């Protein structure tokens, strides 16, 4: 059976139990700019490639001041120009926000720019609040958009593969760059297809990914209570396909390492306060450690933050390694995709270096 084993399945570097990857949100901290955040993303992608991380994903979020990753395709094109080997992808593109043809064209272009190393991770949530989603989609029927996800996904895959049957309204429409250019050129080379992933934080996408035989990535970093049920559903629902002959499940993990435990907690509190503000309807730039330390926490807010921090693997490099190893064992995940949303750009990059050190992922190791 044909598989995409080499493009989907990674090889663990050093002593990591499974491949380690990166999910970046181009975090914008208080006192910094989006330009600086995007420059840090490019630096982090180069570090991740050099240290043996398997893939580097960016996420689609809108109308959030503390995040600069509203346009994954644009950022990925920039990252493709600054890297050579690491897989690049979306974690993810929120498909209901976009016409499937546009997504096929964007990621076909990325595949032409970085052949053989592009992942198209797809989600069905808006990646923002309802009003912003309506502005993106030009409709207020947001629930209908999520319900139409399987149809949109099927349409997108047909555009990527150029496989609309004769008689279909779209049979004469071709996503370019794409397969039609090889046909028109009499067998000339054309870009391959990006690897399609489904992303989710509940059982819907888990089951759909299994039924379609696609790789699946679960958002453990903000939906930890649903991780094990979703992974079980994915594996139970899995049917072999031309893409995979066995399930492949990654999980997103919030993790941050510093030289000492106190500093690690000091840094992750910045992201925790940022999340609290987002959840209470006042999103802003990611606060500094000093802002987080001076914040007048109520008892209810402290309970929220402590619960949030309970799902973040943080501490010294050895402690983070122990936490990641335990998570991989408990979930049976085939890959861990690490995200570190804290204020400091330097601290964030350093965290990934320290985690690589803890696993013996030496400079130049391949992902």
C-alpha positions in Angstrom: 0.0 0.0 0.0 1.3 3.4 -0.9 1.9 5.6 2.1 3.3 9.0 3.0 5.4 7.5 5.7 8.5 9.6 5.0 6.5 12.9 5.0 4.2 12.3 8.0 6.1 10.0 10.4 9.1 11.5 12.1 12.1 9.9 13.6 12.8 10.7 17.3 16.1 12.6 17.7 18.5 11.9 20.6 16.8 10.1 23.4 13.3 11.5 22.8 10.7 8.8 22.9 8.8 10.3 20.0 9.6 13.0 17.5 9.4 16.6 18.9 8.0 19.5 16.9 7.1 23.1 17.4 3.8 25.1 17.2 4.4 28.8 17.1 1.8 31.6 17.4 4.2 34.5 16.7 3.5 35.8 20.2 3.5 39.6 20.6 4.6 40.7 24.1 3.9 43.9 25.8 6.5 46.5 24.7 7.3 44.6 21.5 5.9 44.6 17.9 4.4 42.2 15.4 7.6 42.7 13.3 9.7 41.5 16.2 7.4 38.6 16.8 7.7 37.4 13.2 11.4 37.9 13.2 11.5 35.6 16.3 9.4 33.0 14.5 12.0 32.9 11.7 14.8 32.6 14.3 13.0 29.9 16.1 12.3 27.9 12.9 16.1 28.0 12.2 16.9 26.8 15.7 14.3 24.1 15.5 15.7 22.8 12.2 19.3 22.9 13.6 18.4 21.1 16.8 16.4 18.3 15.2 12.8 19.2 15.7 10.7 17.4 13.1 8.2 20.1 12.0 7.4 23.7 12.6 3.7 24.7 12.5 2.0 28.1 12.8 -1.6 28.7 13.8 -4.4 30.8 12.5 -5.9 33.3 15.0 -7.7 36.5 14.3 -8.4 39.7 16.2 -6.0 38.8 19.1 -3.4 41.6 19.8 -1.0 39.1 21.4 -0.7 36.9 18.3 0.7 37.8 14.9 -0.2 34.6 13.1 -3.4 35.5 11.4 -2.1 34.4 8.0 -0.3 31.1 8.1 0.4 30.8 4.4 2.2 34.1 4.3 4.3 33.3 7.4 5.1 29.8 6.0 6.4 31.2 2.7 8.7 33.5 4.7 9.9 30.5 6.8 10.5 28.4 3.7 13.0 31.0 2.6 14.8 30.8 5.9 15.0 27.0 6.3 16.1 24.0 4.3 14.9 20.7 5.8 12.4 21.1 8.6 8.8 20.4 7.7 6.6 23.5 7.7 2.9 23.6 8.1 -0.3 25.1 9.5 -1.5 24.1 13.0 -3.9 25.0 11.5 -5.8 26.7 8.8 -9.4 27.1 9.9 -11.1 25.8 6.8 -14.6 27.3 7.3 -13.0 30.7 7.1 -11.8 30.2 3.6 -12.8 29.0 0.2 -11.3 25.5 -0.4 -9.9 26.6 -3.8 -8.0 29.4 -2.2 -6.4 27.1 0.4 -5.4 24.6 -2.3 -3.8 27.4 -4.3 -1.9 28.8 -1.3 -0.6 25.4 -0.1 0.2 24.3 -3.7 2.3 27.4 -3.9 4.0 26.6 -0.6 4.7 23.0 -1.9 6.3 24.5 -5.0 8.5 26.7 -2.8 9.5 24.0 -0.3 9.0 20.7 -2.1 8.2 17.7 0.1 8.1 19.5 3.4 4.7 21.2 3.6 1.9 20.1 6.0 -1.7 21.4 5.7 -3.3 21.1 9.1 -7.0 21.9 9.0 -9.4 22.8 11.8 -13.1 23.6 11.8 -13.2 26.2 14.6 -13.1 29.9 13.6 -9.9 30.6 15.6 -11.5 33.7 17.0 -14.8 35.1 18.4 -18.1 35.0 16.6 -18.2 38.5 15.3 -14.7 38.2 13.8 -15.6 34.9 12.2 -18.7 36.5 10.7 -16.5 39.2 9.2 -14.1 36.6 7.8 -16.8 34.5 6.3 -19.2 37.2 5.3 -22.0 35.3 7.0 -23.4 35.0 10.5 -24.4 31.3 10.0 -21.3 30.1 11.8 -22.7 26.8 13.1 -23.6 25.9 9.5 -20.0 26.5 8.5 -18.7 24.0 11.0 -21.3 21.5 10.0 -20.2 21.8 6.4 -16.6 20.9 7.3 -16.6 17.4 5.8 -17.9 18.7 2.5 -15.4 21.5 2.5 -12.6 19.1 3.2 -13.6 16.7 0.4 -13.7 19.7 -2.0 -10.3 20.9 -0.9 -8.7 17.4 -1.4 -10.3 17.2 -4.9 -8.7 20.6 -5.7 -5.3 19.4 -4.4 -5.4 16.2 -6.4 -7.3 17.7 -9.4 -9.8 14.8 -9.3 -13.3 16.4 -9.8 -15.2 14.0 -12.0 -16.5 14.9 -15.5 -19.8 16.7 -15.1 -19.0 18.2 -11.8 -19.5 22.0 -11.7 -15.8 22.3 -10.8 -14.4 19.8 -13.2 -12.8 22.5 -15.4 -11.3 24.4 -12.4 -7.7 23.7 -11.5 -5.8 24.8 -8.4 -2.4 26.0 -9.5 0.4 25.2 -8.8 -0.9 21.7 -9.1 -1.3 18.5 -11.1 -2.9 20.1 -14.1 0.4 21.7 -15.0 2.0 18.3 -15.4 -0.8 17.2 -17.7 -0.6 20.4 -19.7 3.1 20.1 -20.0 3.1 16.6 -21.3 4.4 14.9 -18.2 6.6 17.8 -16.9 7.3 17.8 -13.2 4.8 19.6 -11.0 4.7 20.3 -7.3 3.6 17.4 -5.0 0.7 17.6 -2.6 1.1 18.9 0.9 0.4 16.4 3.6 -3.2 16.9 4.9 -3.8 16.7 8.6 -7.0 17.1 10.7 -6.7 19.1 13.9 -9.2 19.1 16.8 -10.0 19.6 20.4 -13.0 17.2 20.6 -14.1 13.9 19.0 -15.5 15.3 15.7 -12.3 15.7 13.8 -10.7 12.7 15.6 -13.4 10.4 14.1 -13.3 12.0 10.7 -9.5 11.8 10.5 -9.8 8.1 11.4 -12.4 7.3 8.9 -10.5 9.1 6.1 -7.1 7.5 7.1 -5.5 10.9 7.7 -3.0 11.9 10.4 -4.5 13.7 13.4 -3.3 16.3 15.8 -5.1 16.9 19.1 -5.0 20.2 21.0 -4.0 18.8 24.4 -2.5 22.2 25.4 -6.0 23.7 25.8 -8.3 20.7 26.0 -6.4 18.2 28.1 -9.5 16.5 29.5 -10.6 15.3 26.1 -7.2 14.0 24.9 -7.5 10.3 25.8 -11.1 9.9 24.6 -10.3 11.7 21.3 -7.2 9.6 20.6 -9.1 6.4 21.4 -11.8 7.5 19.0 -9.3 8.3 16.3 -7.6 4.9 16.6 -10.8 3.0 16.8 -12.2 4.8 13.7 -9.1 4.5 11.7 -9.3 3.0 8.2 -6.1 2.5 6.1 -5.8 4.8 3.2 -3.4 5.8 0.4 -2.0 8.2 2.9 -1.5 6.0 6.0 -1.6 2.3 6.7 -1.8 2.8 10.5 -3.0 5.7 12.7 -0.6 8.6 13.4 -1.6 10.9 16.2 0.3 14.0 17.4 -0.7 16.1 20.4 -0.1 19.8 21.0 1.7 20.3 24.3 2.4 23.6 26.2 5.9 23.3 27.6 8.5 25.7 28.8 12.0 25.1 30.2 14.4 27.5 32.1 17.5 27.0 34.1 15.6 26.9 37.3 12.1 26.1 38.3 11.2 29.6 39.8 12.2 31.3 36.5 10.2 28.9 34.5 7.1 29.6 36.6 7.7 33.3 36.4 7.7 33.1 32.6 4.6 30.8 32.1 2.6 33.2 34.4 2.8 35.7 31.6 1.0 33.4 29.2 -1.5 32.4 31.9 -2.4 36.0 32.6 -2.8 36.6 28.8 -5.1 33.6 28.6 -7.1 34.9 31.6 -7.6 38.2 29.9 -8.6 36.5 26.6 -11.2 34.3 28.4 -12.7 37.3 30.2 -13.1 39.3 27.0 -10.2 41.7 27.3 -7.4 40.2 25.1 -4.2 42.2 24.8 -0.5 41.8 24.3 1.2 39.1 26.3 2.1 40.8 29.7 5.6 41.0 31.0 6.7 39.0 34.0 6.6 42.1 36.1 3.0 42.8 35.0 2.1 39.2 36.0 3.8 39.5 39.4 2.0 42.8 40.1 -1.4 41.7 39.0 -4.0 41.8 41.8 -5.3 38.2 41.5 -8.7 37.4 42.9 -9.3 33.9 44.4 -11.3 32.9 41.4 -8.6 34.1 39.0 -6.0 32.2 40.9 -8.0 29.0 40.7 -8.3 29.5 36.9 -4.6 30.1 36.5 -3.5 27.2 38.7 -5.8 25.0 36.6 -4.3 26.4 33.4 -0.7 25.9 34.7 -1.5 22.3 35.5 -1.6 21.5 31.8 1.7 23.3 31.1 4.9 21.2 31.4 7.3 23.6 32.9 10.4 23.7 35.1 14.0 22.8 34.6 15.0 21.0 31.4 15.1 17.6 33.3 11.7 18.2 34.8 10.3 19.1 31.4 11.8 16.1 29.8 10.3 13.9 32.6 6.9 15.6 32.0 7.0 15.1 28.2 8.1 11.5 28.5 5.2 10.8 30.9 2.7 12.5 28.6 3.9 10.5 25.6 3.6 7.3 27.6 0.1 8.0 28.9 -1.3 9.1 25.6 0.6 6.8 23.2 1.1 9.9 21.0 3.3 9.4 18.0 4.6 12.9 18.2 4.6 15.9 20.6 4.2 19.4 19.1 5.4 21.8 21.7 4.1 25.4 22.1 5.6 28.0 24.4 3.5 31.1 24.7 5.3 33.4 27.1 6.3 37.1 26.9 10.0 36.9 26.2 11.3 36.1 22.7 14.7 35.2 23.9 13.3 33.1 26.7 11.0 31.2 24.3 13.9 30.4 21.9 16.1 29.4 24.8 13.4 27.0 26.1 13.4 25.0 22.9 17.2 24.9 23.1 17.1 23.6 26.7 14.6 20.9 25.8 16.7 19.8 22.9 19.7 19.7 25.3 17.8 17.5 27.7 17.1 15.0 25.0 20.6 15.0 23.5 19.3 16.6 20.3 22.7 17.9 19.2 23.3 20.6 16.6 22.8 19.3 13.1 20.7 16.3 14.1 18.0 15.6 11.5 14.3 15.7 12.2 
